[in-house]
């Protein structure tokens, strides 16, 4: 095999030419551009259009979120405060079970008792005479 040489460069029995070294009849590629020096990092440059695209990609979701919150913000407000709440005043000798049976005779008494406890935030089933209980809306007629 022969190597094409462009000049008389010979080093220790090896002909060196245009990116090839010939050693013992065999051509070996040599890259003269590779050096053992530090790697050079290129700096990222944004053009005016690139900055505009990035600004649009960042700000567009924020604008959409703000507009949707502004449009849906009033949906969670309470209705007017003129709603009438049904209440029951506990009399002497009444229990939670007897109040529940009087409020909703057609419903399960256990369910009505559980609803009374939840709506009035009671910590126990004890009732005091004169105590006012809020009747759950599903049992108020």
Secondary structure as a PSIPRED ss2 file (coil, helix, strand):
# PSIPRED VFORMAT (PSIPRED V4.0)

   1 X C   1.000  0.000  0.000
   2 X C   1.000  0.000  0.000
   3 X C   1.000  0.000  0.000
   4 X C   1.000  0.000  0.000
   5 X C   1.000  0.000  0.000
   6 X C   1.000  0.000  0.000
   7 X C   1.000  0.000  0.000
   8 X C   1.000  0.000  0.000
   9 X C   1.000  0.000  0.000
  10 X E   0.000  0.000  1.000
  11 X E   0.000  0.000  1.000
  12 X C   1.000  0.000  0.000
  13 X C   1.000  0.000  0.000
  14 X E   0.000  0.000  1.000
  15 X E   0.000  0.000  1.000
  16 X E   0.000  0.000  1.000
  17 X E   0.000  0.000  1.000
  18 X C   1.000  0.000  0.000
  19 X C   1.000  0.000  0.000
  20 X E   0.000  0.000  1.000
  21 X E   0.000  0.000  1.000
  22 X E   0.000  0.000  1.000
  23 X E   0.000  0.000  1.000
  24 X C   1.000  0.000  0.000
  25 X C   1.000  0.000  0.000
  26 X E   0.000  0.000  1.000
  27 X E   0.000  0.000  1.000
  28 X E   0.000  0.000  1.000
  29 X E   0.000  0.000  1.000
  30 X C   1.000  0.000  0.000
  31 X C   1.000  0.000  0.000
  32 X C   1.000  0.000  0.000
  33 X C   1.000  0.000  0.000
  34 X C   1.000  0.000  0.000
  35 X C   1.000  0.000  0.000
  36 X C   1.000  0.000  0.000
  37 X C   1.000  0.000  0.000
  38 X C   1.000  0.000  0.000
  39 X C   1.000  0.000  0.000
  40 X C   1.000  0.000  0.000
  41 X C   1.000  0.000  0.000
  42 X C   1.000  0.000  0.000
  43 X C   1.000  0.000  0.000
  44 X C   1.000  0.000  0.000
  45 X C   1.000  0.000  0.000
  46 X C   1.000  0.000  0.000
  47 X C   1.000  0.000  0.000
  48 X H   0.000  1.000  0.000
  49 X H   0.000  1.000  0.000
  50 X H   0.000  1.000  0.000
  51 X H   0.000  1.000  0.000
  52 X H   0.000  1.000  0.000
  53 X H   0.000  1.000  0.000
  54 X H   0.000  1.000  0.000
  55 X H   0.000  1.000  0.000
  56 X H   0.000  1.000  0.000
  57 X H   0.000  1.000  0.000
  58 X H   0.000  1.000  0.000
  59 X H   0.000  1.000  0.000
  60 X H   0.000  1.000  0.000
  61 X H   0.000  1.000  0.000
  62 X H   0.000  1.000  0.000
  63 X H   0.000  1.000  0.000
  64 X H   0.000  1.000  0.000
  65 X H   0.000  1.000  0.000
  66 X H   0.000  1.000  0.000
  67 X H   0.000  1.000  0.000
  68 X H   0.000  1.000  0.000
  69 X H   0.000  1.000  0.000
  70 X H   0.000  1.000  0.000
  71 X H   0.000  1.000  0.000
  72 X H   0.000  1.000  0.000
  73 X H   0.000  1.000  0.000
  74 X H   0.000  1.000  0.000
  75 X H   0.000  1.000  0.000
  76 X H   0.000  1.000  0.000
  77 X C   1.000  0.000  0.000
  78 X C   1.000  0.000  0.000
  79 X C   1.000  0.000  0.000
  80 X C   1.000  0.000  0.000
  81 X C   1.000  0.000  0.000
  82 X C   1.000  0.000  0.000
  83 X C   1.000  0.000  0.000
  84 X C   1.000  0.000  0.000
  85 X C   1.000  0.000  0.000
  86 X C   1.000  0.000  0.000
  87 X E   0.000  0.000  1.000
  88 X E   0.000  0.000  1.000
  89 X E   0.000  0.000  1.000
  90 X C   1.000  0.000  0.000
  91 X C   1.000  0.000  0.000
  92 X C   1.000  0.000  0.000
  93 X C   1.000  0.000  0.000
  94 X C   1.000  0.000  0.000
  95 X C   1.000  0.000  0.000
  96 X H   0.000  1.000  0.000
  97 X H   0.000  1.000  0.000
  98 X H   0.000  1.000  0.000
  99 X H   0.000  1.000  0.000
 100 X H   0.000  1.000  0.000
 101 X H   0.000  1.000  0.000
 102 X H   0.000  1.000  0.000
 103 X H   0.000  1.000  0.000
 104 X C   1.000  0.000  0.000
 105 X C   1.000  0.000  0.000
 106 X C   1.000  0.000  0.000
 107 X C   1.000  0.000  0.000
 108 X C   1.000  0.000  0.000
 109 X H   0.000  1.000  0.000
 110 X H   0.000  1.000  0.000
 111 X H   0.000  1.000  0.000
 112 X H   0.000  1.000  0.000
 113 X H   0.000  1.000  0.000
 114 X H   0.000  1.000  0.000
 115 X H   0.000  1.000  0.000
 116 X H   0.000  1.000  0.000
 117 X H   0.000  1.000  0.000
 118 X H   0.000  1.000  0.000
 119 X H   0.000  1.000  0.000
 120 X H   0.000  1.000  0.000
 121 X C   1.000  0.000  0.000
 122 X C   1.000  0.000  0.000
 123 X C   1.000  0.000  0.000
 124 X C   1.000  0.000  0.000
 125 X C   1.000  0.000  0.000
 126 X C   1.000  0.000  0.000
 127 X C   1.000  0.000  0.000
 128 X C   1.000  0.000  0.000
 129 X C   1.000  0.000  0.000
 130 X C   1.000  0.000  0.000
 131 X C   1.000  0.000  0.000
 132 X E   0.000  0.000  1.000
 133 X E   0.000  0.000  1.000
 134 X E   0.000  0.000  1.000
 135 X C   1.000  0.000  0.000
 136 X C   1.000  0.000  0.000
 137 X C   1.000  0.000  0.000
 138 X C   1.000  0.000  0.000
 139 X C   1.000  0.000  0.000
 140 X C   1.000  0.000  0.000
 141 X C   1.000  0.000  0.000
